[in-house]
Amino acid sequence: MDKLQEVFNRIQESKKEQKKIKSSYRDALASSVQYKKITDEIKELRNKKKEVEDSIKADFHSEFTKLDDIKIDLNSDYELLSDIALTQLMKGETVKVKDEFETDYEPLFSVKFKKVG
């Protein structure tokens, strides 16, 4: 348990240091006149790009509807895949799948912690 807490504390300290460095960098960018000019130009080009994309997207309305449906189906299938793999693992069964080229895939599990309270 102590090692777990030590590693957690080290991660927290590293995140603080990372945040401080990133903040200093952002401050330096914000004070640069050249950077401000370039970001304004980029913003203008992005708006023009968005207009072109929107006009073309209107022509592909049905395809984008189908794309959204596929995305929903994929998310559902990923969740189902995870549930089945976890169930098999808890039963002590071998968990593995193959793709069309006979390449084996094994599950990768990770643990995350969230703040409580």
C-alpha positions as CSV (number, residue, x, y, z in Angstrom):
1,M,0.0,0.0,0.0
2,D,2.8,2.4,0.8
3,K,4.4,2.0,-2.6
4,L,1.1,2.6,-4.2
5,Q,0.7,5.9,-2.3
6,E,4.4,6.9,-3.1
7,V,3.8,6.4,-6.8
8,F,0.5,8.3,-6.6
9,N,2.2,11.2,-4.8
10,R,5.0,11.2,-7.4
11,I,2.5,11.4,-10.2
12,Q,0.7,14.3,-8.5
13,E,3.9,16.2,-8.1
14,S,4.9,15.6,-11.7
15,K,1.5,16.8,-12.9
16,K,2.0,20.0,-10.8
17,E,5.4,20.6,-12.4
18,Q,4.0,19.9,-15.9
19,K,1.2,22.3,-15.3
20,K,3.6,25.1,-14.1
21,I,5.8,24.7,-17.2
22,K,2.9,24.6,-19.6
23,S,1.5,27.8,-18.0
24,S,4.8,29.6,-18.3
25,Y,5.0,28.6,-22.0
26,R,1.4,29.8,-22.7
27,D,2.2,33.1,-21.0
28,A,5.3,33.6,-23.2
29,L,3.2,32.8,-26.3
30,A,0.5,35.3,-25.2
31,S,3.0,38.1,-24.9
32,S,4.4,37.5,-28.4
33,V,3.1,39.9,-31.1
34,Q,4.3,37.6,-33.9
35,Y,2.4,34.7,-32.4
36,K,-0.8,36.7,-32.0
37,K,-0.6,37.8,-35.6
38,I,-0.1,34.2,-36.9
39,T,-2.9,32.9,-34.7
40,D,-5.3,35.5,-36.1
41,E,-4.4,34.5,-39.6
42,I,-4.9,30.9,-38.8
43,K,-8.3,31.7,-37.3
44,E,-9.3,33.4,-40.5
45,L,-8.2,30.5,-42.6
46,R,-10.0,28.0,-40.4
47,N,-13.2,30.0,-40.9
48,K,-12.8,29.9,-44.7
49,K,-12.0,26.2,-44.5
50,K,-15.1,25.6,-42.4
51,E,-17.3,27.4,-44.9
52,V,-16.0,25.2,-47.7
53,E,-16.4,22.0,-45.7
54,D,-20.0,23.0,-44.8
55,S,-21.0,23.6,-48.4
56,I,-19.5,20.2,-49.4
57,K,-21.0,18.5,-46.3
58,A,-24.5,19.5,-47.4
59,D,-24.0,17.4,-50.6
60,F,-23.1,14.4,-48.4
61,H,-26.0,14.6,-45.9
62,S,-27.1,10.9,-46.3
63,E,-23.6,9.6,-46.0
64,F,-23.0,11.6,-42.8
65,T,-26.2,10.2,-41.3
66,K,-25.0,6.7,-42.1
67,L,-21.5,7.6,-40.7
68,D,-23.2,8.7,-37.4
69,D,-25.1,5.5,-37.3
70,I,-21.9,3.4,-37.8
71,K,-20.2,5.4,-35.0
72,I,-23.0,4.6,-32.6
73,D,-22.9,0.9,-33.6
74,L,-19.1,0.8,-33.2
75,N,-19.3,2.3,-29.7
76,S,-22.0,-0.2,-28.7
77,D,-19.9,-3.1,-30.1
78,Y,-16.8,-2.0,-28.3
79,E,-18.6,-1.9,-25.1
80,L,-20.1,-5.4,-25.8
81,L,-16.6,-6.7,-26.7
82,S,-15.2,-5.4,-23.4
83,D,-18.1,-6.9,-21.4
84,I,-17.7,-10.3,-23.1
85,A,-13.9,-10.3,-22.6
86,L,-14.2,-9.4,-19.0
87,T,-16.8,-12.1,-18.4
88,Q,-14.6,-14.7,-20.1
89,L,-11.5,-13.6,-18.1
90,M,-13.4,-13.8,-14.8
91,K,-14.5,-17.3,-15.7
92,G,-10.9,-18.2,-16.2
93,E,-11.3,-18.7,-19.9
94,T,-8.7,-17.7,-22.5
95,V,-9.5,-14.3,-24.0
96,K,-8.3,-13.8,-27.5
97,V,-9.6,-12.8,-31.0
98,K,-8.2,-13.0,-34.5
99,D,-8.5,-10.6,-37.4
100,E,-8.9,-11.4,-41.1
101,F,-5.1,-12.0,-41.4
102,E,-5.1,-14.5,-38.5
103,T,-3.3,-12.1,-36.3
104,D,-4.0,-12.8,-32.6
105,Y,-5.2,-10.0,-30.3
106,E,-5.3,-10.2,-26.5
107,P,-7.2,-7.8,-24.2
108,L,-5.4,-4.9,-22.5
109,F,-6.8,-3.9,-19.2
110,S,-5.9,-0.7,-17.3
111,V,-6.8,0.7,-13.9
112,K,-7.7,4.4,-13.4
113,F,-8.4,6.2,-10.2
114,K,-11.0,8.9,-9.8
115,K,-11.4,11.5,-7.1
116,V,-13.9,10.5,-4.5
117,G,-15.9,13.0,-2.5
